[in-house]
Amino acid sequence: MSPTHTNSTHISPSPAPRSATSRVAAVGARRDERMKKTGTSTVRYEARTTIDRPVGDVFARLADLDGYGAWMHRTGMFRRSGQTANGPLGPGTAYLDATRMGTFRGQITDYQPPSRIAFRETLRWFGFELMEARPEYLLEADRDRTIVHHVAEGDLYGVMRLMKPVAALLARSERTRTLKSLRRSLVSQ
């Protein structure tokens, strides 16, 4: 993610006791991006990156649900996405997010141009809810650049709870790929 790189840290109990200072240093060594597992079925991912484009451009790219196929790389889970409801974008706008795992159906939950957009989407197989994902983007203008704060949470249900370690790895990989694709698409213009 040049020119600003983000790093990831998986927060889990350490096998041997360490001093508070060394624990803080270990966590702080990989700053600006975190993934932690909370509760019994929730996975959380956080990242921060900077894109050399105005905040309005970054927001417009994230809000263009039909346009993700033009900039999002298909090397991971993503296949296609699109708005499924007619009308203007805003809270409640329905969309689909087709992935290798299946099609998530979702809606925009927060829409505050040009600083915030959030989504909630659910994956069902044979009528059973398997997971819910809640990605959100907080955008902060920094002159002609944009600082992107990305937080994604997901809940696993039923048999998918057994897949939590794999789901955590997939979530981190896919969220990282999304940010890299977003940056690449805007910087290359």
C-alpha positions as CSV (number, residue, x, y, z in Angstrom):
1,M,0.0,0.0,0.0
2,S,2.6,2.5,-0.9
3,P,3.4,5.2,-0.1
4,T,1.8,4.6,3.3
5,H,1.9,1.0,4.4
6,T,-0.4,-0.5,7.0
7,N,0.6,-3.4,9.2
8,S,-1.6,-6.0,10.9
9,T,-1.5,-7.3,14.4
10,H,-3.6,-10.2,15.7
11,I,-4.3,-9.6,19.3
12,S,-4.5,-12.8,21.4
13,P,-3.3,-14.0,24.8
14,S,0.5,-14.4,24.9
15,P,1.9,-17.9,25.8
16,A,4.4,-16.5,28.3
17,P,3.9,-13.6,30.7
18,R,5.6,-10.4,29.6
19,S,6.0,-7.0,31.2
20,A,3.4,-4.4,30.5
21,T,6.1,-2.4,28.6
22,S,7.0,-5.2,26.3
23,R,3.3,-6.0,25.6
24,V,2.6,-2.4,24.7
25,A,5.8,-2.3,22.5
26,A,4.7,-5.6,20.7
27,V,1.3,-4.3,20.0
28,G,2.6,-0.8,19.0
29,A,5.2,-2.3,16.7
30,R,2.4,-2.9,14.2
31,R,0.3,0.2,14.4
32,D,-2.6,1.5,12.4
33,E,-4.2,-1.9,11.7
34,R,-5.6,-4.4,14.1
35,M,-7.6,-7.5,14.1
36,K,-9.0,-9.0,17.2
37,K,-11.6,-11.7,18.0
38,T,-14.2,-10.7,20.5
39,G,-16.8,-12.8,22.2
40,T,-17.5,-16.2,20.8
41,S,-18.4,-15.3,17.2
42,T,-17.3,-11.8,16.4
43,V,-14.3,-10.9,14.3
44,R,-13.1,-7.2,14.1
45,Y,-10.6,-5.6,11.8
46,E,-9.3,-2.1,11.8
47,A,-7.0,-0.3,9.4
48,R,-5.9,3.2,8.6
49,T,-4.3,4.3,5.4
50,T,-3.8,7.5,3.4
51,I,-4.8,8.1,-0.2
52,D,-3.4,10.9,-2.2
53,R,-6.8,12.1,-3.4
54,P,-9.4,14.5,-2.1
55,V,-11.9,13.1,0.4
56,G,-14.8,13.6,-2.1
57,D,-13.2,11.4,-4.6
58,V,-12.6,8.6,-2.1
59,F,-16.1,8.8,-0.8
60,A,-17.6,8.7,-4.3
61,R,-15.6,5.6,-5.1
62,L,-16.8,3.8,-2.0
63,A,-20.4,4.9,-2.5
64,D,-20.5,3.7,-6.1
65,L,-21.9,0.2,-5.4
66,D,-22.2,-0.7,-9.1
67,G,-18.6,0.5,-9.8
68,Y,-16.7,-1.9,-7.4
69,G,-16.3,-4.3,-10.3
70,A,-14.2,-1.8,-12.1
71,W,-11.6,-1.3,-9.4
72,M,-11.8,-4.2,-6.9
73,H,-9.4,-7.0,-7.7
74,R,-10.9,-10.4,-8.0
75,T,-8.0,-12.3,-6.6
76,G,-9.8,-12.8,-3.3
77,M,-13.4,-13.4,-2.3
78,F,-15.0,-10.5,-4.3
79,R,-16.8,-11.3,-7.5
80,R,-19.2,-8.4,-8.1
81,S,-21.5,-5.9,-6.3
82,G,-24.4,-3.7,-7.2
83,Q,-27.2,-1.6,-5.9
84,T,-30.5,-3.5,-5.9
85,A,-32.8,-0.7,-5.0
86,N,-33.8,2.2,-7.3
87,G,-33.4,5.7,-6.1
88,P,-30.7,7.8,-4.5
89,L,-28.0,6.4,-2.2
90,G,-28.6,6.7,1.5
91,P,-29.3,4.8,4.6
92,G,-31.4,1.7,3.7
93,T,-30.2,1.5,0.1
94,A,-30.1,-2.2,-0.7
95,Y,-27.2,-3.9,-2.5
96,L,-25.7,-7.3,-3.2
97,D,-22.1,-8.4,-2.7
98,A,-21.3,-11.6,-4.6
99,T,-18.3,-13.5,-3.3
100,R,-16.8,-17.0,-3.7
101,M,-18.7,-18.0,-0.5
102,G,-22.1,-16.8,-1.8
103,T,-24.0,-13.6,-2.2
104,F,-24.3,-11.3,0.7
105,R,-27.5,-9.1,0.7
106,G,-27.1,-5.8,2.5
107,Q,-27.9,-2.2,2.9
108,I,-26.2,1.1,3.6
109,T,-26.5,1.8,7.3
110,D,-24.7,5.2,7.5
111,Y,-24.3,7.7,4.7
112,Q,-22.7,11.1,5.5
113,P,-20.9,12.5,2.4
114,P,-18.0,12.9,2.2
115,S,-16.9,11.6,5.6
116,R,-18.7,8.4,6.5
117,I,-20.2,5.4,4.8
118,A,-21.2,2.1,6.5
119,F,-22.8,-1.2,5.4
120,R,-24.4,-4.2,6.9
121,E,-24.7,-7.4,4.9
122,T,-25.8,-11.0,5.6
123,L,-24.8,-14.3,4.0
124,R,-27.5,-17.0,4.0
125,W,-27.2,-20.6,2.8
126,F,-30.4,-22.6,2.3
127,G,-32.3,-20.0,4.3
128,F,-30.0,-20.1,7.3
129,E,-28.0,-17.0,8.3
130,L,-24.3,-17.9,8.4
131,M,-22.7,-14.5,8.9
132,E,-23.2,-10.8,9.1
133,A,-20.5,-8.3,8.0
134,R,-20.5,-4.6,9.0
135,P,-17.8,-2.7,7.1
136,E,-17.5,1.1,7.6
137,Y,-15.2,3.8,6.4
138,L,-14.5,7.1,8.1
139,L,-12.8,9.6,5.8
140,E,-10.8,12.5,7.1
141,A,-9.5,15.3,4.7
142,D,-5.9,16.1,5.0
143,R,-5.4,18.9,2.4
144,D,-5.5,17.1,-0.9
145,R,-5.2,13.7,0.7
146,T,-7.6,11.5,2.5
147,I,-7.0,9.5,5.7
148,V,-9.2,6.3,5.6
149,H,-10.2,4.7,8.8
150,H,-11.7,1.3,8.0
151,V,-13.4,-0.8,10.6
152,A,-15.1,-4.1,9.8
153,E,-16.9,-6.4,12.2
154,G,-18.5,-9.7,11.4
155,D,-20.6,-12.2,13.4
156,L,-20.6,-15.9,12.6
157,Y,-23.6,-18.1,13.3
158,G,-24.3,-21.8,13.5
159,V,-21.7,-24.1,12.1
160,M,-19.7,-21.1,10.8
161,R,-18.7,-20.4,14.4
162,L,-16.4,-23.4,14.1
163,M,-14.7,-21.6,11.2
164,K,-13.8,-18.5,13.3
165,P,-10.0,-18.8,12.9
166,V,-10.3,-19.2,9.1
167,A,-12.9,-16.5,8.9
168,A,-10.6,-14.1,10.8
169,L,-7.8,-14.8,8.3
170,L,-10.1,-14.4,5.3
171,A,-11.6,-11.2,6.7
172,R,-8.1,-9.6,7.2
173,S,-7.0,-10.7,3.8
174,E,-10.2,-9.4,2.0
175,R,-10.3,-6.1,3.9
176,T,-6.6,-5.5,3.2
177,R,-7.2,-6.3,-0.5
178,T,-10.1,-3.9,-0.6
179,L,-8.0,-1.0,0.8
180,K,-5.2,-1.7,-1.6
181,S,-7.5,-1.9,-4.5
182,L,-9.2,1.4,-3.4
183,R,-5.9,3.2,-3.2
184,R,-4.6,1.7,-6.5
185,S,-7.8,2.7,-8.3
186,L,-7.6,6.3,-7.1
187,V,-3.9,7.0,-7.3
188,S,-3.6,5.6,-10.9
189,Q,-6.2,8.1,-12.2
